[in-house]
Amino acid sequence: MNWLKGIKGVIFDYGGTIDSRGVHWSEVLWEGWQHAGVEVSKEDFREAYVHAERELAKNPIIAPTDNFLELLRKKVRIELSVLGIENETTVESIAGYCYDAARHCVEEARPVLDSLSKDYPLVLVSNFYGNVAAVLADFDLLRYFPKIIESAVVGVRKPDPAIFQLGVDALGLPADQVLVVGDSLKKDIIPAESIGCHTAWIKGKGWTADEDAQTHPSQIPSLSVLLMA
């Protein structure tokens, strides 16, 4: 399948799409916890993960200048605090492991971004904490995305299709000439399709078994597939 047939511009999600091969970030963090030797059940870890996500959503904990490593440090501290763990060595072990994992995935995605950016305008549409530009700059990705639509900045979050419409508007193209690439069927693919965009779903391990069982005609095993005619 030629994913780029009739396409004039591409919208990318960031977290989970570019930095983890479609794998839900809870799974990457879980690996980090195991790597650091934290003795906890996955159920308790998931509760800590959800707690941290809610705290980060409610409070201005992440600074606009925080790169991904600093973001991870702050997130992991909150997660560990749920278990009463305050150990900076453990924080650094988990955050460092996850940062390295993200960097590896970013480098894997870079040839795709290099190739696409030569022929198509790219826009980033992301649910993030107000620091996605700092994260992109640290990974040398900012140059691919001259226009960024970030939920914390525009006040609209996925799965609201309006955030994808902002991306389409930034491209200045009709929706049917735009390809949206994301890792979430619910938050990326369905809302993007609802406004007329084409989609490519990079599917990795999700948050639930139900998500893992879902299929969709747009799913791809890797970003590199986008370059195949």
N, C-alpha and C positions, 0 to 999 in steps of 0.2 A: 504493500500500500504506500502511495506517495502522500505523506502527511502534509506536505507543503503545497500541494496542487491548489491553485487559486488563492493562495495565502499571500497577503501583502505586508502583514505585521504580526508579531508574536508577543503574547503576554505570558510571563513566567511568574509562578508562585516562587517563594524562596524556601522557607523552612520545610524540610521534608522532601522537597522537589530537587533542589540543587545540592543540598548539604547532607542527604542521607539515603539517596537512591530510592526514595519513596517509602522508606521505613518510618513508622511513627516515632517521634522523638522520645517518647516514653521508653521504647525498646532500646534505643541507644543509651539513654541514661541508666536503664536497668543493667545493661552490660557494664557500664562504668561503676555502678555500685558493686557488682560482683567482682570486677577487676580489683577494686579497692578492699575487698574482703569484708564488706558490711554484711553482718549476719541478720537477715531480715527476710520475711516471706514476700513473695511478689505482690500479694494482696496488700500488705502493709506499705510496700513501696508505692503501689499505685495510689493509695490514699494520700501518701506524702506528696506524690507528684501533683495530684489534683489540688491539694491544699496550696502548694506553691504557685500553681498557675492562677488560682483565684487571688492570692495575695498580690501577685505581680499585676493582675488586671485591675485591682482595686486601688493600689497605692503606687506612687511615683518612685519606685525602688530602682528601676533601670534608668540611668542617665543617658541623654542623647549621644554622649561621647563614648559610651561603653562599647568595646568590641565584643566579639562572641565569647572570648575566654572570661572576661569580667562578668558578662551576663550569666555564664554558666556558674561561676563562683557564687554569685548572689542567689541564683536559683537553687543550687545544691545546698547552700547554707540553710535556706528555708526548709527544704525537704528533710534534711537531717535533723533540724530542730524539732520536727514532729515526733521523732524518736528520742529526743533528748540528747542528741549527739552534737557536741560542739568541739570539733577537732579539725584544725586547719590543714593538717597533713592529709586527712581523709578528703576534705574539700578539694584540695589541690590535685589529689590522685584522680578523683572522679572527673573534675572539670578538665584536667589535662587530657585524660583518656578521651573524653567526648569531643574536645576541641580538635585533637589529632584526627579523630574519626571524621569529623566534619571537613577538615582541611583535605583529607584524602579524597573524599567524595567530590569536593569542589574541584580539585585538580582533575578528577575523572570527567567532570562535566565541562571543564574549560574548553576542550577542543570543539564541543558542540556549540558553545556560546561564541567562540571565535568564528566558526564557520557561519553561523546564522547571522551574526551581527554585521557581516560583510555585505549581506544581501537583503536584510530585513531590519526595520526599526524594532527595537525591543523595549518593552515596558515591564516593570516589576509591579505586581499587585500582591501585597502581603498583609496578613494579620501579624502585626509586630508591635514592639513596645516603645516605639519612637526613636530607636537607635539603629534601624536597619541600614542607613547610609554608612554609619561607622563600622558595622559588621561587614558590609560589602567592601568598603575601603581597605579594611585589614586583610581581606582575602583577595584583594586586587580584582574585584568584580564590578566596581562602581562604573568603570569605563564602558561596560556593556549596556548600562541602563541609565541613559540621560534623563529619563522620566520615571519617577517612583511614586506609586500610590500606596501609602502605608496607613493601616487602619487607625493607629493612634494619632495620626496627623489629620486625616480627613474626616474622622468621626463616623466611619461606616465600617462594619466588620463583615467578613464572610460568615455565613453563606448568603448575605444580602446581595442580590445581583447588582445592586447599585454600585458596588465597589468595582465590579468588572466593567460596568458602563463607563465609569471614570477612566479606566484603562483604555477602553476603546476610544473614548473622546480624546485622550492624550495622544493616541496614534493618529487621530484624524481620518479614520477609515470606517467604512461600513462594517458592522459586526460580522457579516458573512465572509469578510476577507481577513479575519483575525483568528489565529490559532491560540488557544489558552492551554498552557501546560501546567498541570498541578498533580499533587499526590493524594488529594481527597475527593472521592466521588461526591460526597455530600456538600463540601465547602467550596470546591473548585469546579468540578465537571458539570454537575446539574445546574447550578446557578449561571455558569457561563453559557451553557447551551440554551438556557431559558431566554437569553437576550439575543440569540442567533449566532453565537460564536462556534467555530469548530473547536474540538478539544482533543487532548492527548493526556491520558491518565497513567502516570508512572506508578504502578501498584507494587507496594512492598507490604511488609507485615503491618497490620493496622492495630487499632486500639482494642477492638472486640473480635470475637469469632465470627459474628455476623458480617462485619466489614470484610474479613478475610474471605468469606464465602461469596461476596458480591462479584459480579462480572459486568463488563460494559464493552461495547464495540470499540471504544476509544483506548482501551488499556494497552500499554506498551511495557516491555520488560526493562528498558533502559532509555536514557535520553538519546543515546547514539542512534537509535532507530529512526529518529526524526530526520536524519541525514540520508536515509536510504530511499532511493526512488522506487 
